[in-house]
Amino acid sequence: MRGLTHTIGAFGKAGLSALAMVAVLSASSAAVDDQQQEPMSINAESERMLSYDWPILKVGTGSYEAGPTGVTVFQFDKKVLVAADVRGGGPGTVNAPYMDLGYNYAELDTVVFAGGSWYGLEAVTAVASALKDDGIRDGNVFSEDVNIAMSVGSIIFDFGTRRLNEIYPDKRLAQAAFRAAKTGTFPLGAYGAGRFAKSGGFFGCNAFSGQGGAFKQVGDLKVAAFVIANPYGVITDRDGNAAACYTSDKWPEGDVKTTKLMQGFPESRETGTAAVEETASAKNTTVSLIVVNQKMDPADLKRLAVQVHTSMGRGIQPFATQFDGDVLYAVSTGELAEPAFMSPDLGVIASEVMWDALLRSVPAQPVTAIPNPAQNYSAATLKGFAGNYEFSRFASLNVGTKDGKLHARATGQRTVFGIGHEEATELVPVSDTEFMVPGRYPLTFRFVDAQTLVLNPGHWEQTGHRTASE
């Protein structure tokens, strides 16, 4: 302590501030180093895969499963023309203003979608850097054909209450996905940038979502649509049903009609009384890409982007709210020199392909665990589960026993899937190592071993580790 006091005395307040800054930078560097060591999953195989026949278009996906969060990279084998349509109250994009200038030059190399909110924008510029580093593009602006890499892209919000850490798709992950890009297949569901997407927070549905894709060929015309569906509104099928929704106990049983939810607002937003309902997200974004092989000029391509984006209001209700950051990119590869369809007709075809992509983004939903009233534990067994489990620097749970039952209470900065700081939440037995919390949304606790607690085991699980303090 004397050494520290002497240092403060020598440097004064400015020195103290500098030391504090060094400490903050050191902590930040450590956090970055930790993320750079995270195992990556590249081009994961999904049970549902889109197949398409279009060699010019390659796709690479990557994820940090510890998040989980990820990135999706679309690469074109030659420069292509791009336009964009931006909506909603919180878009996050790279190079959007430049696209709006409408130059009639094929300049685009890649479109990149990422989780991680603003931090995920690093993935977009990282892919441009990889194009240069790999010798695909350079910095020569004086040649007849400008050869500078152009990468555009957008991010979705996948932080907040949905996951308990701040891992984001960084340069390392984005460049790995780019370098692994291949043509012909695309994983559907919670993969790539859609690794921890959700939908329907407006009505409390809080359903899991992901990335969707669709491909259609009409004569010589090719149309591909891709979407990272993370909307505040409800994903809706062509019969008006909610594609996925954890329903409120105040709603009628049976299929959930989005039209009834919309017409019944605000009463339809009532979400019941379970504590975990606060996990519904109110920060969302849907980002999408429509690709056509028909040659188009910038004005027509822009109208295509607007038309298709507008049509998505059928499949997402409500759409483009203040809490969304929706962006659609339209790309013309120009391979089909003679127009196959007029712009409005092409827009109709592309809009239907995009709706197909949107519906295919929805994965199978986790189911609520079934309590087992007959499950009994000894006092020693319950005590073995007790402890403080840390999920990140801001999220932790204290698990303890009371009256022969197990309880959990949040001890970090934030609540944990609706489990708060003030009152302990009872954990209901399911099996030897599993417990659940009744409510609108599934919440399962699995004690893997003496040091590890997994919440919602499965595709979207969050892992906590026992700390020394209990």
DASUL-V609623 format. One record per pair of residues at least 4 apart in sequence whose ideal C-beta (glycine too) atoms are under 8 Angstrom apart, sorted by the first residue. I is the first residue (numbers start at 1). J is the second residue. D is the distance in Angstrom with one decimal. If there is no record, write none. Layout:
i = (I	I)
j = (J	J)
d = (D	D)
This chain:
i = (1	2	3	4	5	6	7	7	7	8	8	8	10	11	11	11	11	12	13	14	15	16	17	18	19	20	21	22	23	24	25	26	27	28	29	30	31	32	33	34	35	35	35	35	36	36	38	38	38	39	39	39	40	40	40	40	40	40	41	41	41	41	41	42	42	42	42	42	42	43	43	43	43	43	43	43	44	44	44	44	45	45	46	46	46	46	47	48	48	48	48	49	49	49	49	50	50	50	50	50	50	50	50	51	51	51	52	52	52	52	52	52	52	52	53	53	53	54	54	54	54	54	54	55	55	56	56	56	56	56	56	57	57	57	57	57	57	57	57	58	58	58	58	58	58	58	59	59	59	59	59	59	59	59	59	59	60	60	60	60	60	60	60	60	60	61	61	61	61	61	61	61	61	61	61	62	62	62	62	62	62	62	62	62	62	63	63	63	63	63	63	63	63	63	63	64	64	64	64	64	64	66	66	66	67	67	67	67	67	67	67	67	68	68	68	68	68	68	69	69	69	69	69	69	69	69	69	69	70	70	70	70	70	70	70	70	70	71	71	71	71	71	71	71	71	71	71	71	71	72	72	72	72	72	72	72	72	72	72	72	73	73	73	73	73	73	73	73	73	74	74	74	74	74	74	74	75	75	75	75	76	76	76	76	76	76	78	78	79	79	79	79	79	79	80	80	80	80	80	80	81	81	81	81	81	81	81	81	81	81	81	82	82	82	82	82	82	82	82	82	82	83	83	83	83	83	83	83	83	83	84	84	84	84	84	84	84	84	84	84	85	85	85	85	85	85	85	86	86	86	86	86	87	87	87	87	87	87	87	88	88	88	88	88	88	88	88	89	89	89	89	89	90	90	90	90	90	90	90	91	91	91	91	91	91	92	92	92	92	92	92	92	92	93	93	93	93	94	94	94	94	94	94	94	94	95	95	95	95	95	96	96	96	97	99	102	102	102	103	103	104	104	105	106	107	107	108	108	108	109	109	109	109	109	109	109	110	110	110	110	110	110	110	110	110	111	111	111	111	111	111	112	112	112	112	112	112	112	113	113	113	113	113	113	113	113	113	113	114	114	114	114	114	114	114	114	114	114	114	114	115	115	115	115	115	115	115	115	115	115	115	116	116	116	116	116	116	116	116	116	117	117	117	117	117	117	118	119	119	120	120	120	120	120	121	121	121	122	122	122	122	122	122	123	123	123	123	123	123	123	123	124	124	124	124	124	124	125	125	126	126	126	126	126	126	127	127	127	127	127	127	128	128	128	128	128	129	129	129	129	130	130	130	130	130	131	131	131	131	131	132	132	132	132	132	134	136	137	137	137	138	138	139	139	140	140	140	141	141	141	143	152	154	154	154	154	154	155	155	155	155	156	156	156	156	156	156	156	156	156	156	157	157	157	157	157	157	158	158	158	158	158	158	158	159	159	159	160	160	161	161	161	161	161	161	161	161	162	162	162	162	163	163	163	164	164	164	164	164	164	164	165	165	165	165	166	166	169	169	169	170	171	172	173	174	175	176	177	177	186	186	186	187	187	187	188	188	188	188	188	188	188	189	189	189	189	189	189	189	190	190	190	190	190	190	190	190	190	190	190	191	191	191	192	192	193	193	193	193	194	194	194	194	194	194	194	194	195	196	197	197	197	197	197	197	197	197	198	198	198	198	198	198	198	199	199	199	199	199	199	199	199	199	199	199	199	199	199	199	200	200	200	200	200	200	200	200	200	200	200	200	201	201	201	201	201	201	201	201	202	202	202	202	202	202	203	203	203	203	203	204	204	204	204	204	204	204	205	205	205	205	205	205	205	205	206	206	206	206	206	206	206	207	207	207	207	207	207	207	207	208	208	208	208	208	208	209	209	209	209	209	209	209	209	210	210	210	210	210	211	211	211	211	211	212	212	212	212	212	212	212	212	212	212	213	213	213	213	213	213	214	214	214	214	214	214	214	215	215	215	215	215	216	216	216	216	216	216	216	217	217	217	218	218	218	218	219	220	220	220	221	221	221	221	221	221	221	221	222	222	222	222	222	223	223	223	223	223	223	223	224	224	224	224	225	225	225	225	225	225	225	225	225	225	226	226	226	226	227	227	227	227	227	227	227	227	228	228	228	228	228	229	229	229	229	229	229	230	230	230	230	231	231	231	231	231	231	231	231	232	232	232	232	232	232	232	233	233	233	233	233	233	234	234	234	234	234	234	234	234	235	235	235	235	235	235	235	235	235	236	236	236	236	236	236	236	236	236	237	237	237	237	238	240	240	240	241	241	241	241	242	242	242	242	242	243	243	244	244	245	246	246	246	246	247	247	247	248	248	248	248	249	249	250	250	250	251	251	256	256	257	258	258	259	260	260	261	261	261	262	262	262	264	265	271	271	271	272	272	273	274	274	274	274	274	275	275	275	275	275	275	276	276	276	276	276	276	276	276	277	277	277	277	278	278	279	279	279	282	283	284	284	284	285	285	285	285	286	286	286	286	287	287	287	287	288	288	288	288	288	288	288	288	288	289	289	289	289	290	290	290	290	290	290	290	290	290	290	291	291	291	291	292	292	292	292	292	292	292	292	293	293	293	293	293	294	294	294	294	294	294	294	295	295	295	295	295	295	295	296	296	296	296	296	296	297	298	299	300	300	301	301	301	301	302	302	303	303	303	304	304	304	304	304	304	305	305	305	305	306	307	307	307	307	307	307	308	308	308	308	308	308	308	309	309	311	311	311	311	311	312	312	312	312	312	312	312	312	313	313	313	314	315	315	315	315	316	319	319	320	320	336	340	341	341	341	342	343	344	345	346	347	348	349	350	351	352	353	354	355	356	357	363	366	366	366	366	366	367	368	368	369	369	369	369	369	370	371	371	371	371	371	372	372	372	373	375	375	375	375	377	377	377	377	378	379	379	379	380	381	382	382	382	382	382	383	384	385	385	385	385	386	386	386	386	386	387	387	387	387	387	388	388	388	388	388	388	388	388	388	389	389	389	389	389	389	389	389	389	390	390	390	390	390	390	390	391	391	391	391	391	391	391	391	391	392	393	394	394	394	395	395	395	395	395	395	396	396	396	396	396	396	397	397	397	397	397	397	397	397	397	398	398	398	398	398	399	399	399	399	399	399	400	400	400	400	400	401	401	401	402	402	405	405	406	406	406	406	407	407	407	407	408	408	408	408	408	408	409	409	409	409	409	409	409	410	410	410	410	410	410	411	412	415	415	415	416	417	417	417	417	418	418	418	418	419	419	420	425	426	427	427	427	427	428	428	428	428	429	429	430	430	430	430	433	433	433	434	434	434	434	435	435	436	436	436	436	437	437	439	442	443	443	444	444	444	445	445	445	446	446	446	446	447	447	448	448	448	450	451	451	452	452	452	452	453	453	453	453	454	454	454	454	455	455	455	455	456	456	456	457)
j = (5	6	7	8	9	10	11	15	19	12	15	16	15	15	16	18	19	16	17	18	19	20	21	22	23	24	25	26	27	28	29	30	31	32	33	34	35	36	37	38	64	167	168	170	170	172	64	66	167	64	65	66	62	63	64	172	173	176	62	63	64	65	70	60	61	62	176	177	180	60	61	62	177	180	182	187	61	63	187	191	49	187	187	188	189	191	189	187	188	189	360	185	186	187	188	185	186	187	188	213	214	215	360	184	185	215	57	183	184	185	186	213	215	224	184	215	217	183	215	222	224	291	293	77	183	76	77	78	183	333	335	74	75	76	77	183	224	291	333	74	75	76	77	181	182	183	72	73	74	75	181	182	183	185	186	226	72	73	75	177	178	179	180	181	182	70	71	72	73	177	187	191	192	193	211	70	71	73	169	173	174	176	177	180	192	67	68	69	70	71	169	173	191	192	195	68	69	70	167	169	173	165	167	463	115	158	163	165	167	168	195	196	163	190	195	196	459	460	115	116	120	158	163	167	168	169	195	196	114	115	169	173	191	192	193	194	195	112	113	114	115	120	123	169	173	174	177	192	193	112	113	114	177	191	192	193	194	211	226	228	110	111	112	123	127	174	177	178	181	110	111	112	181	226	289	291	109	110	178	181	80	108	109	110	331	333	106	333	106	107	108	109	145	150	106	108	331	332	333	334	104	105	106	107	108	296	298	301	331	332	334	99	107	108	111	152	301	329	330	331	332	99	102	298	301	302	304	305	329	330	93	96	99	100	152	305	327	328	329	330	302	305	306	309	327	328	330	91	93	96	326	327	91	309	319	320	324	326	327	285	320	321	322	323	324	325	326	321	322	323	324	325	157	283	285	322	323	324	325	96	154	285	325	326	327	117	118	120	121	154	155	285	325	152	153	154	327	112	121	124	125	151	152	153	154	99	124	150	151	152	100	152	327	101	152	298	299	302	107	298	297	298	146	334	146	150	150	152	331	128	131	136	137	149	150	151	127	128	131	149	150	151	152	153	178	151	152	153	289	329	331	123	124	127	151	152	153	174	153	154	155	156	192	193	211	228	287	289	120	121	123	124	153	154	155	156	168	169	174	193	120	155	156	158	168	169	193	194	195	196	197	120	123	155	158	159	167	168	169	170	155	156	157	158	159	168	155	168	170	155	156	168	169	193	125	153	155	126	168	169	170	171	174	127	153	155	169	170	171	173	174	128	151	152	153	154	174	129	151	130	170	171	174	175	178	131	151	153	174	175	178	132	137	149	150	151	133	149	171	175	134	174	175	178	179	136	137	149	151	178	136	137	138	139	149	179	149	147	148	149	147	148	147	148	146	147	148	146	147	148	147	329	285	287	325	327	329	193	285	287	325	193	194	197	228	230	284	285	286	287	325	230	281	283	284	285	325	162	163	195	196	197	198	230	163	166	283	281	283	278	279	280	281	414	415	417	418	196	198	279	281	196	460	462	391	392	395	416	455	462	464	391	392	395	462	392	394	173	174	193	174	175	176	177	178	179	180	181	192	211	213	226	191	192	211	210	211	212	213	360	361	363	194	210	211	361	362	363	364	194	195	196	197	208	209	210	211	363	459	460	195	210	211	211	228	197	211	228	287	209	210	211	212	228	229	230	361	210	460	208	209	210	211	228	229	230	361	206	207	208	209	230	281	284	205	207	208	209	229	230	231	233	234	235	243	244	284	316	362	204	205	206	207	231	232	233	234	235	242	244	245	205	206	232	280	281	282	284	323	232	233	234	269	318	321	234	245	261	268	269	246	248	269	271	277	280	440	234	242	244	245	246	247	256	280	246	277	279	280	281	440	441	235	242	243	244	245	246	362	365	244	362	363	365	366	460	229	230	231	235	244	361	362	363	228	229	361	362	363	226	227	228	229	361	226	227	229	356	357	358	359	360	361	362	224	225	226	227	357	360	224	225	353	354	356	357	360	222	223	224	225	353	222	223	224	349	352	353	356	221	222	223	223	340	341	349	340	293	336	340	292	293	294	336	340	341	346	349	291	292	293	335	336	290	291	292	346	349	350	353	289	290	291	353	288	289	290	291	308	350	353	354	356	357	288	289	291	357	286	287	288	289	354	357	358	361	285	286	287	288	361	235	286	316	358	361	362	284	285	286	287	235	284	285	286	316	319	324	326	281	282	284	318	321	323	324	316	317	318	319	321	324	242	243	245	256	258	261	316	317	242	243	244	315	316	358	359	361	362	240	241	242	243	258	314	315	316	317	241	243	315	359	355	257	258	259	255	256	257	258	255	256	257	258	261	359	362	362	365	256	365	440	441	442	251	256	440	270	271	272	440	272	440	270	271	272	256	268	260	261	261	262	317	263	264	268	265	268	317	268	317	318	268	269	277	280	440	277	440	277	418	438	439	440	441	418	419	420	425	437	439	417	418	419	437	439	440	441	443	418	439	440	441	415	418	417	418	441	323	323	323	324	325	324	325	326	327	312	316	324	326	325	326	327	328	308	309	312	326	327	328	329	354	357	328	329	330	331	304	305	308	328	329	330	331	350	353	354	330	331	332	333	296	304	330	331	332	333	346	350	332	333	334	335	336	332	334	336	339	340	341	346	332	334	335	336	337	338	339	300	301	304	332	334	343	301	302	303	304	343	305	330	331	332	306	330	307	343	347	308	330	343	346	347	350	309	328	329	330	310	311	343	344	347	350	351	312	328	330	347	350	351	354	326	328	315	347	351	354	355	316	319	326	328	351	354	355	358	317	319	320	355	354	355	358	359	358	324	326	324	326	340	346	345	346	349	346	347	348	349	350	351	352	353	354	355	356	357	358	359	360	361	459	442	456	458	459	460	442	436	442	430	434	436	442	444	430	428	429	430	436	438	429	430	431	429	429	430	431	432	381	382	406	429	382	383	401	404	384	385	386	401	404	405	406	401	450	399	401	406	447	399	400	401	406	470	398	399	466	467	470	396	397	398	399	411	466	467	469	470	396	397	398	399	453	464	465	466	467	395	396	412	464	465	466	467	395	396	397	412	416	455	462	463	464	412	412	412	413	414	410	412	413	414	416	464	410	411	412	416	464	467	408	409	410	411	412	416	419	453	464	408	409	410	411	470	406	407	408	427	445	453	406	407	408	409	424	405	406	407	407	424	426	427	426	427	429	435	424	425	426	427	416	419	424	425	427	445	419	420	421	422	423	424	425	414	415	416	419	420	421	421	416	419	420	421	455	441	443	455	456	437	439	441	443	425	437	425	437	437	435	436	437	445	435	436	437	438	434	435	434	435	436	444	446	447	448	444	445	446	447	444	445	442	443	444	445	443	445	443	456	455	456	455	456	457	453	454	455	453	454	455	457	452	453	452	453	454	466	465	466	463	464	465	466	463	464	465	466	461	462	463	464	461	462	463	464	460	461	462	461)
d = (6.1	6.2	6.5	6.5	6.3	6.3	6.2	7.0	7.3	7.6	6.7	5.5	6.8	1.8	6.6	6.9	7.4	7.2	6.3	6.4	6.3	6.3	6.3	6.5	6.5	6.4	6.2	6.1	6.4	6.2	6.1	6.4	6.5	6.5	6.2	6.3	6.7	6.3	6.8	7.5	7.4	5.9	7.6	6.3	7.4	5.8	4.7	5.3	6.6	7.7	6.8	7.5	5.7	7.2	6.5	7.6	5.8	5.8	6.7	4.8	7.8	5.5	7.9	7.2	7.2	4.9	5.5	6.1	4.9	6.3	5.8	7.6	7.7	5.3	7.0	7.8	6.7	6.9	6.1	5.6	7.1	6.7	3.6	5.6	5.5	5.7	7.8	7.5	4.2	6.0	7.1	5.2	6.8	5.8	6.6	6.8	4.3	7.9	5.8	4.1	6.8	6.5	7.1	6.4	5.9	7.6	7.5	8.0	6.5	7.7	7.0	7.6	3.8	5.9	7.1	7.7	7.6	6.8	7.3	5.8	6.4	7.9	7.6	7.1	5.3	5.8	4.9	6.7	7.8	5.5	6.9	6.7	7.6	6.3	7.9	6.1	6.6	6.3	7.6	7.4	4.5	7.7	7.1	3.9	5.7	4.8	6.8	6.9	5.6	7.5	5.8	7.1	7.5	7.7	5.2	7.8	7.5	4.5	7.1	4.0	5.5	7.3	4.7	3.4	7.1	6.5	7.1	5.1	7.5	5.8	6.1	5.5	3.5	7.8	7.8	5.7	5.2	7.9	7.2	4.8	7.1	5.5	3.5	7.5	7.0	7.2	5.7	6.6	3.3	7.5	7.9	7.6	6.9	6.8	4.8	6.6	5.8	6.9	5.1	7.1	6.3	7.1	5.8	7.5	7.3	7.7	6.4	6.4	4.0	7.6	6.9	6.5	7.4	7.9	4.7	5.5	8.0	6.7	3.8	5.7	7.8	5.5	7.6	5.8	6.2	5.8	5.4	5.7	7.4	5.9	5.9	7.4	6.8	4.8	5.6	7.4	3.9	6.7	7.0	4.4	7.3	7.3	4.8	4.1	5.6	5.0	5.3	6.3	5.6	7.3	4.6	7.5	7.3	7.9	3.5	4.3	7.4	6.1	7.6	6.8	6.0	7.8	5.3	7.9	5.8	6.7	4.8	4.7	5.8	6.3	4.4	7.5	8.0	6.9	6.1	8.0	6.8	5.0	6.6	4.7	4.8	6.7	6.3	7.2	7.3	6.7	7.5	7.7	4.2	5.7	6.5	6.7	7.9	7.8	5.3	5.0	5.3	6.5	5.1	6.8	7.5	7.5	4.9	7.7	6.9	6.9	6.8	6.1	6.9	4.7	6.6	5.8	7.6	4.2	7.6	6.5	7.6	6.0	6.9	5.2	8.0	6.0	7.5	6.3	4.2	4.3	7.3	4.8	7.5	4.8	7.4	5.6	4.7	7.0	7.3	6.1	6.3	6.8	5.2	7.2	7.5	4.1	5.0	4.4	7.3	4.8	7.5	5.0	6.7	5.9	7.4	5.1	7.4	6.5	8.0	4.0	7.4	4.5	7.5	7.0	4.5	6.5	7.4	7.8	3.6	4.8	4.2	6.7	3.6	6.2	6.6	7.0	7.7	7.3	6.9	7.6	6.8	6.9	3.9	7.5	6.7	7.2	3.9	6.8	5.2	6.9	5.9	7.7	6.1	5.9	4.4	7.3	5.8	7.2	7.1	4.9	5.7	7.9	5.8	4.2	6.5	7.1	5.8	5.4	7.6	6.3	8.0	7.0	7.5	4.5	6.7	7.3	7.3	7.5	6.6	4.1	6.8	6.7	7.5	6.9	6.1	5.3	7.7	6.6	7.1	4.7	5.3	6.6	6.6	7.5	5.7	7.6	6.7	5.4	5.5	6.1	5.1	7.3	7.2	7.8	7.9	4.5	7.6	7.6	7.0	7.6	5.8	5.7	5.4	5.4	7.2	5.4	4.5	5.2	6.0	7.4	3.4	6.6	6.0	6.1	7.4	7.3	7.2	3.9	7.8	4.9	5.2	7.8	3.5	7.3	4.1	7.2	6.9	7.9	5.1	7.6	7.8	4.3	7.0	5.2	5.5	6.9	5.7	4.1	6.8	5.7	5.6	8.0	6.2	6.3	7.8	3.2	7.7	6.2	6.8	7.6	7.8	3.0	5.1	8.0	5.8	7.7	4.9	7.3	5.7	7.4	6.8	4.0	7.7	4.0	7.7	5.5	5.0	7.9	7.2	7.4	5.7	5.8	7.7	7.6	5.6	5.7	7.2	6.7	7.0	7.9	4.8	7.0	7.2	7.0	3.6	7.2	5.4	6.9	3.7	8.0	7.7	6.4	6.8	6.5	7.4	3.8	4.2	5.4	8.0	6.7	4.8	7.8	5.5	6.7	4.8	7.0	8.0	4.4	7.0	3.8	5.9	7.8	7.5	7.5	5.8	7.7	4.4	5.2	6.7	4.7	4.4	3.7	7.1	8.0	7.5	5.3	6.4	7.0	5.5	7.4	7.3	5.5	6.1	3.8	5.2	7.4	7.9	6.1	7.6	5.1	7.6	5.5	8.0	6.3	6.0	6.5	7.2	4.3	7.4	4.4	8.0	8.0	7.0	7.6	8.0	6.4	7.7	6.2	5.6	4.3	7.5	4.3	7.6	6.3	7.8	7.0	7.5	4.3	6.2	5.7	7.5	6.5	6.8	7.4	4.4	6.6	8.0	7.0	7.0	6.5	7.8	5.7	5.8	6.6	4.7	7.7	6.5	7.7	7.4	7.2	8.0	6.1	5.9	6.8	5.6	5.7	7.8	6.1	3.9	5.5	4.0	6.4	7.7	4.8	7.7	6.4	4.1	7.3	7.5	6.6	8.0	4.9	6.1	7.4	7.0	6.0	6.5	6.4	6.3	6.2	6.3	7.0	7.6	7.9	4.4	7.0	4.2	6.9	7.3	7.1	6.8	5.9	6.3	4.9	6.9	7.9	7.3	4.2	7.1	7.0	7.5	3.7	8.0	5.9	5.5	7.0	6.9	6.2	7.5	4.0	7.9	5.0	5.9	7.0	6.2	6.3	6.0	5.2	7.5	7.8	6.2	4.6	7.5	6.5	3.6	3.5	7.9	4.7	6.8	7.1	6.4	7.3	6.4	7.3	4.1	5.3	7.5	6.2	6.0	3.9	7.5	6.1	6.5	6.1	5.6	6.3	5.4	7.4	6.7	5.2	7.8	4.3	6.1	6.9	5.2	7.5	6.6	5.0	7.8	6.7	7.8	7.9	7.5	7.4	2.7	6.4	5.2	7.6	7.9	6.9	4.4	7.0	6.8	7.2	5.4	7.0	6.1	5.3	4.6	4.5	5.5	6.3	8.0	4.9	5.4	6.9	7.4	6.2	7.2	6.0	7.2	5.3	6.2	5.8	7.6	6.3	6.7	3.9	6.3	4.9	7.1	5.9	6.6	7.0	3.6	5.8	7.6	7.9	7.6	5.5	8.0	6.3	4.3	7.0	7.7	5.7	7.6	8.0	7.7	3.6	5.4	6.3	7.3	6.1	7.1	7.9	5.8	5.8	7.1	6.5	4.6	6.1	7.7	6.8	7.3	5.5	6.0	7.4	7.7	6.8	5.0	7.2	5.3	6.9	6.8	5.1	7.3	5.7	7.2	5.0	6.1	7.8	4.2	5.6	6.8	4.0	3.0	7.5	7.1	6.7	4.8	7.6	5.2	6.5	7.3	5.0	4.8	7.3	3.7	4.1	6.4	7.5	7.2	4.8	7.8	7.3	7.7	5.0	8.0	6.9	7.9	5.0	8.0	6.7	5.2	7.6	7.6	7.2	7.9	6.5	6.0	7.7	5.5	5.9	7.1	6.7	5.9	6.5	4.2	6.5	7.6	7.5	7.9	6.9	4.4	8.0	7.7	7.1	7.1	5.4	7.9	5.9	5.3	5.0	8.0	7.5	4.5	7.3	7.0	7.2	5.2	7.6	7.8	6.8	4.4	4.2	7.0	4.1	6.6	4.6	7.9	6.1	6.5	7.3	4.1	7.6	6.8	4.9	5.3	5.8	7.8	6.7	4.9	7.2	7.5	6.1	5.4	7.6	5.8	4.0	7.4	5.2	5.2	5.8	7.9	6.7	5.4	7.8	4.7	4.6	7.0	6.2	7.8	7.8	6.7	4.1	7.2	5.2	4.9	5.2	4.5	4.9	4.5	5.5	7.0	7.7	4.8	7.7	6.4	8.0	5.1	6.6	7.2	5.6	7.1	4.2	6.6	6.3	6.0	6.3	7.1	7.3	6.0	6.3	6.9	6.2	6.5	4.3	7.1	5.6	6.9	5.5	5.1	5.5	7.8	5.9	7.2	5.4	5.8	5.1	5.2	6.6	6.2	7.0	7.9	4.2	7.4	5.3	7.4	6.0	4.7	5.0	5.6	5.0	7.6	5.4	5.3	8.0	5.0	5.9	7.7	6.2	5.1	4.8	6.5	4.7	7.2	5.0	7.7	5.8	7.0	7.4	7.7	6.9	7.0	6.2	5.1	6.0	5.6	7.1	6.9	4.5	7.9	7.7	5.9	7.4	3.8	6.3	5.0	7.3	6.7	6.4	5.6	7.9	7.4	6.9	3.2	5.0	7.8	4.5	7.0	6.9	6.6	7.8	6.6	5.5	3.2	7.4	6.2	4.3	6.8	5.4	5.3	6.5	6.7	5.2	7.0	6.8	5.1	5.2	5.4	6.0	5.3	5.9	5.8	5.1	7.6	5.8	4.0	6.4	7.7	7.3	6.4	6.6	5.0	8.0	7.1	5.0	7.5	7.9	7.5	7.2	7.9	7.5	4.7	7.3	6.6	7.5	7.3	4.8	7.9	6.8	6.9	7.2	5.1	6.7	7.4	5.0	7.2	5.2	7.5	6.1	7.9	4.6	8.0	6.7	7.2	7.3	7.7	7.4	5.6	7.3	6.6	6.7	7.6	5.0	7.5	4.4	4.6	6.5	8.0	4.7	5.9	5.6	7.1	6.6	6.2	4.3	7.8	6.2	5.3	7.9	7.2	4.5	4.5	6.9	4.3	7.8	7.5	6.9	6.2	6.6	6.4	4.6	6.6	5.3	8.0	5.4	6.5	7.4	6.1	5.6	7.3	6.2	4.9	6.3	6.3	5.5	6.5	6.0	5.4	7.2	3.8	6.1	6.5	8.0	7.2	3.6	7.7	6.6	7.1	6.2	6.9	6.2	5.0	5.1	5.4	7.2	4.1	7.9	7.7	3.6	6.7	7.2	5.7	6.1	7.8	7.6	7.9	6.3	7.5	6.8	7.0	4.1	7.3	6.7	7.8	4.8	4.5	7.0	7.1	7.4	7.3	5.5	5.0	6.1	7.7	4.2	4.2	6.8	6.8	6.3	6.9	6.9	6.0	6.0	6.8	6.6	6.3	6.6	6.7	6.6	6.3	6.5	6.3	6.8	7.5	4.9	6.4	5.9	7.7	7.1	6.5	7.0	4.5	4.7	6.5	4.0	6.8	4.8	6.8	4.7	6.7	6.2	6.3	7.5	5.6	5.6	6.6	7.8	3.8	7.1	6.7	7.6	4.3	5.0	8.0	7.2	7.2	6.2	7.6	7.4	6.5	7.2	6.9	4.7	7.3	7.8	5.8	6.3	6.7	5.8	8.0	5.9	5.3	5.4	5.1	5.7	7.7	6.8	7.6	5.9	4.5	7.6	5.1	6.1	7.3	4.9	7.7	6.2	6.8	4.9	5.5	5.0	6.2	5.1	7.8	6.6	4.4	3.6	6.5	5.6	7.3	7.6	4.4	7.4	5.8	5.9	7.9	5.0	4.3	6.2	7.5	7.7	7.1	7.8	5.7	7.1	4.3	7.7	7.8	5.1	4.1	5.6	7.7	4.6	7.4	5.6	5.6	8.0	7.3	4.9	4.0	7.6	7.0	7.3	5.1	7.0	6.1	6.6	8.0	5.4	6.7	7.3	6.5	7.0	5.2	7.8	4.7	7.1	6.4	7.3	5.1	7.7	8.0	7.2	7.6	5.7	7.9	7.6	7.0	6.9	6.0	7.3	5.4	7.0	5.8	7.5	7.4	4.4	8.0	6.1	3.7	6.3	5.5	6.5	7.8	5.5	6.5	5.3	5.9	7.3	6.7	7.3	6.5	8.0	7.3	4.4	7.0	7.0	5.1	4.9	5.3	5.7	4.9	7.3	7.4	6.1	5.0	7.1	7.5	7.8	5.4	6.5	7.8	7.9	7.1	7.9	7.4	4.9	7.4	7.7	5.9	7.7	3.7	7.2	6.5	5.8	6.0	5.3	6.9	6.4	7.9	5.8	4.1	5.8	5.3	7.1	5.9	4.9	7.4	6.1	6.6	5.0	7.7	7.3	4.4	7.6	6.4	5.1	7.1	4.3	7.8	6.4	6.4	7.1	6.7	7.0	5.5	6.3	6.5	7.7	6.3	7.3	4.6	7.9	4.6	7.4	5.8	4.1	7.2	5.7	7.2	5.8	4.7	6.5	7.3	6.0	7.4	7.4	4.6	7.8	7.4	5.1	7.1	5.3	7.6	6.6	4.6	7.9	7.2	5.9	5.4	6.6	4.9)
